[in-house]
């Protein structure tokens, strides 16, 4: 029955109906192609949003790090209330992609050859679906903690001081001589 339907559809007497169906199919395919061209899928926007969220996670500001660390250290037995201050060596640093073009030229004059070289460096830019451009970031270096001051209610107890010092070393990868644990007033 299916074969008969298609045969009947494309008979010379039903040529107009067959042409209308083919035309409708072609218009449908054309609309799909145009739709993907003018309305790109949301994967690109999702990738941009994921990249932004990752950057935000890596760039916790100093106060957030200090308050989170103080919260964790205050849970150590005998520490009591804890305040933390961190000092950083450098701020967040982004390394962007660069394209370098080099032009060499040689000229010969009277048996003498002279060479010249020109270098041009440009930053590689990315364009999102909305026409906004931003530099292509290869890596982002988070600020490095250089020193830690921990002020705790239990700062006069040697065992608590050692526990706070060890915790700070483990959390921040800072050597012991750059960590000061003091008693709170």
BELZIHU-V523585 format. One record per pair of residues at least 24 apart in sequence whose C-alpha atoms are under 7 Angstrom apart, sorted by sequence separation. I is the first residue (numbers start at 1). J is the second residue. D is the distance in whole Angstrom. If there is no record, write none. Layout:
BEGIN
((I J D) (I J D))
END
This chain:
BEGIN
((98 122 6) (99 123 6) (98 123 4) (99 124 6) (97 123 6) (98 124 5) (155 181 6) (97 124 6) (145 172 7) (155 182 5) (156 183 5) (155 183 4) (154 183 6) (155 184 7) (148 178 6) (149 179 6) (150 180 6) (151 181 6) (152 182 6) (153 183 6) (147 178 5) (148 179 5) (149 180 5) (150 181 5) (151 182 5) (152 183 5) (153 184 5) (147 179 6) (148 180 6) (149 181 6) (150 182 6) (151 183 6) (152 184 5) (151 184 5) (96 135 6) (97 136 6) (96 136 6) (97 137 6) (96 137 4) (97 138 6) (95 137 6) (96 138 5) (94 137 6) (95 138 6) (95 139 5) (94 139 6) (95 140 6) (94 140 4) (93 140 6) (94 141 6) (93 141 5) (92 141 6) (93 142 7) (92 142 5) (91 142 7) (92 143 5) (91 143 5) (90 143 5) (89 143 7) (90 144 6) (88 143 6) (89 144 5) (88 144 5) (89 145 6) (88 145 4) (89 146 6) (87 145 6) (88 146 5) (86 145 7) (87 146 6) (87 147 5) (86 147 6) (87 148 7) (86 148 5) (85 148 6) (86 149 7) (85 149 5) (84 149 6) (85 150 7) (84 150 5) (83 150 6) (84 151 6) (82 150 7) (83 151 5) (82 151 6) (83 152 6) (82 152 4) (81 152 6) (82 153 7) (80 152 6) (81 153 6) (79 152 6) (80 153 5) (79 153 6) (80 154 6) (79 154 4) (78 154 6) (79 155 7) (79 160 6) (78 160 6) (59 142 6) (58 142 7) (73 164 7))
END
